[in-house]
């Protein structure tokens, strides 16, 4: 039976108090070192503190430890950003109406920056998936480009910064066409940051990495982000945004706020056949930072759409820009 993360944290505290060893906890819950270390860091955020003593995880009594008090929220700068991913435009499953609803909400909140974590279009996989063209209403790079230019949301005062993902990059692999550069040339409100991964500075203060990895999602949603953070070299971002998986998850690990970003497309037949959850939605972030750009308060607000919200044949509908 699967255990949800909240319950698992409680069980781990109980087992530490029962003097189970680090290795025994790993075996009991079939965890990897990376997963257990991540869970321990989550507990530390709740005020717990641990040390290892001959294989035992010992919970320290830190009731007399001096606590760092957060500054008043009124003394901090308030930064806002909207995060979207995996719109797969050009596919008959695209959800342009829901995408426009997200931009409407961003406009109401006074947000001026939207970050897109890749797979803005559905690409062209006919070389590997012969049936893929039948999933599309926009064939090839030119039609998919035109669809984005005409139908991707455009709001006064809002700029969309985006990377390209595996689907977008099929146009480059098939014919050397960089659709990200083409979109940015024809839509001044959309700024291309590069393929697969890019660093973005929000208001010049907070470093945010946009990442579109490959491969499938793991059973534990925290595992792939933890691995990505562990393998990072050089200066690390304060916030890591990950697309591709069509999942929704937020965690704090190794001093990095990390978000698996939901998608804005309906569930494919492949995902249905493999019982893969397809989370449709977007994320709004409110960050309160000090003069050095350190995040003192992190407010994660997910907008999630249900199956009832998803619109069949939405690509046939006309929506405002």
N, C-alpha and C positions, 0 to 999 in steps of 0.2 A: 504493500500500500504506500502510495506517495504521501510525503509529509510536506505541508506548506511551510514556507520559510519562517513565518512567525512562530509556529509551533516548534519547529526544529531548533530555533534559538533558545526557547524555554527548556527543551530537552537537554541541550548541551550544557546549559547552566546547572541543571539538576545533576547531570553525570559528572561534571567537574566537582560539584560538592560531594558526590559519592566517591571521589578519588579514582575515577577511571583515568587511564593513561591517554595520552595524545593518540597513540596507535590504536587503542581500543575504541576510541570515539570514531576514528577514521573507518575502522572495520564495521562498527555497529551500524553506521548510516551510509556506508559505501561511498564515502567522500574521498576526493583527492586532496593533496596538501593545499593546493591553490584554493579549493572550495572552502576548506576548514579555516584557513587563514583569513579569507574574506568574511566568513561568518563571525570570527573573533573580532575583526575590525568593526563590524556592525555593532557588536556588543560593547566595544570600547566607546563607540559614539553615544551609547546609552549610559555611560558612566562606569562600566565594569573595567577592571584592569587585571591582567594575567601575567604570570611568569612561568617558565618551565623549570621543573626541579626533578631531575632523574626520570624523565618521561611523563611526570605528572604535570597537568595544567593546574597551577595553584591560583586561586582567585585572591587578589590582594585586598586588604581592607584600606581603602583610600578615603575614609570618612574625614580624616584630618588634613587631607591634601588640599592645598590652596587651589581654588578654582579660578579659571580665567573667565571674567565676566564679559559678555558681549557688549559692545557699545550701543547706545541708543539708536534705534532704527532711524530716528529723525536726523541723526548726524551723518548718515550715510547717503551715498548717491544711489538712486533707484534706476536700474537698467532693465529693459524689457526686450524679449525676443520671442518670436514664434518659430516653431520647428516642424517641418513636414518632411516626408520622404516617400519614395517608391510610388509615384503617381502613375507610371506606366502608360503615359498618354499614347494614343494610337491603338491600344488594345480595346476590344469591344467591352471590356470590364472596367474601363476607366470611370472614375467617379468625379467628373468635373463639377457637378452641382455641390457636392460636399466640399470639394477643394475651394470653391468660391465662398461657401459658408464660412470656412476657416479664415479666409482673407477679410470677409465682412467683419468677423469678430475681432481680428487683429486691428482693423481700422477703428472699430468702436473703442478698443482699449488704448488707442493712441500709439500702437506699435509701428515703428518705421523700418524694422529689420526682420526679414524672414530668411531662415536658413533651410536649404533643401539638401538632404543627404544622399542624393543620387537615384538613378533609374527614373529620370524625369520622363523618358519615353520607353516604349516596350522593345525597341530595337528590331533586329532581323536575325533570327536564329535558324533560318531555313536550311543552312548547311548541316546543322546538328539535329534539328527537329523539323523534318519535312512538313509536318502539319501546322507549324507555327503561323504561316501566312493566313490560314483560315481563322485564326484568333484575332486578326487585325482588321480594322476598318481603314487604317492609314498605312499603306504599303511603302516600304523603302524610306530612305533618309529624307527625301524632299517632302513627301506627304506628311511624315511625322513632324518635321520641322515646321511646316505650314500650320499643322494642327496646334502646336505649342504657341506659335506667334499669334494665332487667331483666338485661341480658347483658354490659354493659361491666364489666371487672374492678373489684372492690372489695376492698381489703386494709386491715386495721387498720394505722394509722400512715402510710399512703401517701396523698398528695394529688396529684391530677392537675390541672395548669394547662394550659388549652388555648385556642387561637384557632379561629375558624371559617374555612373556605376556600370556594372557588367552589361546590362541591357543597352544602355546608351553607347557603350564602347564597341558593340558589335558592328556599328556603322563604320567605325574606324578600321576594325579588323577585316571587314568585307571589302571596303573600297577606299580606305584612307580618309574618310570624311569625319571631321571632328564636329559633332553636332552641338557640343557645348559652346565652342567658339562661334558657331553660326547663330545660335540663339542669342548670345550676348551682342552680336553685331546688329541684329534686327530688333532687339528689344532692349532699349537703353536702361530700363528698370530692372534688368536681370544681369547679374555679374557672375561670370564664370571663374571659379577658383582653381579648376584643374581636375584631372581624373583620379578617382578612387579615394584620395585623401588630401586634405588641405587644412592649414591653420588659418583661423580668422580671429581678428582682434575686435571685440565688441566695444564700440566707442573708444577704441585705443587703450582699453584698460584690462579687459578680461580675455584671456586666450582660450579659444574654443576650437577643438579639432573636429572636423567633419570626416567621417570614415564610412566607406562602403566596401566591406570585406567580401570574400567569397565563401563558399561552403555552406553547409546547413547549420541550423541552430542546434545547440545541445539541449539535453533534457533539462538541465539546470540552467536557467536563463542567465545566471551570473557567471557561468564558466567561461564563455567566449570573451566577454569584456575583461574579465580578470586576466586571461591569457594575453590579450592585446596590450593591456597596461603593463604586465610583467615584461613584455618584449620591447617596450618603448625604449628608444635611445635618444639622448640629447634632452633638450628642455621639454618638460611635460606640460600639457595644457591644464588649465583649471577645470575645464568642462570637456567631456568627450561625448560626441553624438554619433551613434551608429545606426545606419540604415540597413537595408538588404533583407533582414530576417522577418519583417512584417510582424514584429512583436512589440510589446510595451513593457518597459521595466526601468526602474531608476534605482541607483545604488551609489554609495560613497565608498571608494576603495583606493588605498594608497594616496589619499589626499586629492583624488580626482572625482568630481561628480560625473557620473556616467549614465547615459540614457540610451536604451534601445528604442528607436523611434518607430511608431506605428506607420502603416501605409495609408494610401488613399486610392485603393483599387479593390474591386470585389475579389473573392476567393476563387482561385483557378481550379480547374478540374484536377490538376496534378496535386494540389494541396489537399483537395477533398479526398482523393484516392489514398493519400498517405496520412490522413488524419492530422494534418498540420493546421494549427490555429492561424487565422488571418485576422489580425487586429487592425481595424480601420479607425483612424483618428489623427490627432495632432497634439502638440504640446506647447503650452505657453509657460515661459519662465519669467519670474520676477527675481532679480538679483539685487541685493543691497551690498555695496562694496565700499571699502575705505579708500583713502587717497592713493594707496599703493595698488589698488585693484584686487585686494584680498576679499573673497566672498564671505561676508559675515552672516547673511541670511539668504537661504536658497529656497524659493517657493516654486514647486513643480505642480503645474495645473494641466492635467490631461483632459482633452475632449475626446471621448470615445463614442463612435457610432455603432448602433446595433444592426442586426440583419434587417430590421424594419426600416432603417434609415437608408440602406443601400438601394439604389435605383437601377432597375434592369433597363438595359439599352439606353443608359444615360448619355452615351455619346451622340445620340440623335437629338438631344435637347439643346436649345439655344440658351445661353446664359450671358449675363452682362460681363464685360471685361473688367 
